[in-house]
Every structure is written in structure tokens, then in C-alpha cells.
Amino acid sequence: MHSNHKRDVVIFDFGGVLIDWNPRYLYRKLFGDDEAGMERFLAEVTTPEWNLQQDAGRPWSEAVTLLTAHHPSQAELIAAYQHRWEETLNGAIDDSLHILRELKDAGHPLYGLTNWSQETFPIARERFDFLEWFDGIVVSGEEGTIKPDEKIYRILLERYDIDPARAVFIDDSQRNVEAAEAFGIHGIHFHAPAQLRAELVKLGFLPA
């Protein structure tokens, strides 16, 4: 049964919303001035689809071995994605972090729902203290399923007894937002902190 209470629960995606993650932060160091070569490598070798399989639980060692077999001349560059993964993190997105702090101070229950490898998420936990502000976090790599699969949303809602009618979900992927909305969660497609703040003000989560 859905409650009649107003929405007060906030569910955050992490990468691209609260944390500035991008493999280019690492690979610019390795490719130097060859921006075109770097973009080609990221589009054709260590593709987003390849990385997403680690988010779904595939071990990094297996991922690197399989990809290196297809691209043996790129072995060192491929291995760097695993061994220098921390360098893909630029830091927190400060203006988003200020919003998170305001929500926390206002007493809103906070949850995380992230597509992230179970092997690399501990690095983020150690680096970003604000992850301790969350009442619960579901990490795709630990569950073996990724957004926008409905299974991972169901895991979050059931594990933490979240009423979808009381929740808002923030993600930088429209597909992930739409999957949340299918459960009755109010979705916000994140573009920038100022846009997020405006939408949260409109919904009554933050003061104008």
C-alpha cells in the first residue's frame, strides 16, 4: 500500500551526479596530446559497454584478460583501467555535494543506487566521506544486476522498505530515470546542480 504522505526520500546515483568520474582523467595522462587517439581507444577498446559488465559483477581480471586477447597491442593501456582505476576519479561535484548536505541536514532519508564494480567501490568509500551520510546504498556489482534492470530497483525498495510514492530518484541517465518512474518513483534527469536544486525546490525538498 502506498502512503498518502508527501515525498521525502531521496535516492541518488553517484557517478556523474555526486562524483566526477571519467576514464579520460586517466587516459589523458597516457595519451598526452593525442586526444583523437584516446577517444578512439575509449570508443573501440575500453568501451562503456565493456566497463558496464564490471559494474554488473564481472571480475576486473577476467575483463582485462578477455579484452587483451582481442587487442594484444593495447595490453598496457587496457591494464591501466584496472590498476590505475582511482585516477578515473576527479573528485566530488561540489555543488551537488552542497545539495546533499542540505537534504541530510533537513532530515531527508538518503539512499544510493549506483552502477559500480564491487571491486572499485571500496576505493570510492574510502575517498568520499559523504558516502557515510546515506542510510543505505545498493551497488550493482554486489548484486549482479545493473540499472536500468528493474531487479536492482526492486532490491533497493525492498531491502530498505522504501515507499516509491514517497521517493525521488536522481540519475544522469534518462533510461535509468524512466526505469525508476515505472515503480512510481518521481524521477529527475540530472544535468547540472543548479537544475537539480530548482527541481528539488519545486518538489518541496529544499527551501526556495
Residue pairs with C-beta under 8 A, 6 or more apart in sequence:
2 163
2 164
2 165
2 184
3 163
3 165
3 166
5 163
5 166
6 166
6 204
7 165
7 166
7 167
7 168
7 186
7 203
7 204
7 205
8 108
8 109
8 166
8 205
9 108
9 109
9 110
9 111
9 162
9 163
9 166
9 167
9 168
10 103
10 108
10 109
10 110
10 111
10 167
10 168
10 170
10 200
10 205
11 110
11 111
11 112
11 113
11 156
11 162
11 167
11 168
11 169
11 170
11 180
11 185
12 18
12 100
12 110
12 111
12 112
12 113
12 134
12 170
13 112
13 113
13 114
13 115
13 147
13 169
13 170
13 171
13 172
13 173
13 176
13 190
14 112
14 114
14 116
14 124
15 21
15 114
15 115
15 116
15 172
16 172
16 173
16 190
17 93
17 96
17 170
17 171
17 172
17 190
17 196
18 92
18 93
18 96
18 97
18 100
18 128
18 130
19 89
19 91
19 92
19 93
19 124
19 128
20 89
20 90
20 91
20 92
20 93
21 88
21 89
21 90
22 88
22 90
23 42
23 46
23 51
23 81
23 88
24 38
24 42
25 87
25 88
25 89
25 90
26 80
26 81
26 84
26 85
26 87
26 88
27 38
27 41
27 42
27 77
27 80
28 35
28 38
29 87
30 38
30 77
30 80
31 37
31 38
31 41
41 74
41 77
45 67
45 71
45 74
45 77
45 78
46 67
46 77
46 78
46 81
50 63
50 67
51 81
52 115
52 146
53 63
54 60
54 63
54 117
54 119
54 120
54 141
55 115
55 116
55 117
55 140
55 141
55 146
56 115
56 140
56 141
56 144
56 145
56 146
57 117
57 118
57 140
57 141
57 142
57 143
57 144
59 119
60 82
60 117
60 119
60 120
61 82
63 82
64 78
64 79
64 81
64 82
67 78
68 74
68 75
68 78
68 79
71 78
81 88
85 120
85 123
86 123
86 127
89 123
89 124
89 127
92 128
92 130
93 193
95 193
95 194
96 193
96 196
97 130
98 193
99 193
99 196
99 197
99 200
99 206
100 110
100 130
100 133
101 130
101 133
102 206
103 110
103 200
103 205
103 206
104 110
104 133
106 205
106 206
108 205
109 135
109 162
110 133
110 134
110 135
111 134
111 135
111 136
111 137
111 138
111 156
111 160
111 162
112 131
112 134
112 136
112 137
112 138
113 137
113 138
113 147
113 152
113 153
113 156
113 169
113 171
114 121
114 137
114 138
114 139
114 140
115 140
115 146
115 147
116 124
116 139
116 140
116 141
117 141
118 139
118 141
118 142
119 141
121 139
121 141
121 142
124 131
125 131
131 137
135 160
136 156
136 159
136 160
138 152
138 155
138 156
138 159
140 146
140 147
140 152
143 151
143 152
143 155
145 151
145 152
145 155
146 152
147 153
147 171
147 173
147 175
147 176
147 179
148 173
148 175
148 176
148 178
148 179
149 179
150 179
150 182
150 183
153 179
153 180
153 183
153 185
154 183
156 162
157 164
157 183
164 183
164 184
164 185
165 184
167 185
167 186
168 185
168 186
168 187
168 188
168 200
168 203
168 205
169 176
169 177
169 180
169 181
169 185
169 186
169 187
169 188
170 188
170 190
170 196
171 177
171 180
171 187
171 188
171 189
171 190
172 189
172 190
172 191
173 189
174 189
177 187
177 188
177 189
178 187
180 187
181 187
186 203
188 196
188 199
188 200
190 196
197 206
200 206
201 207
201 208
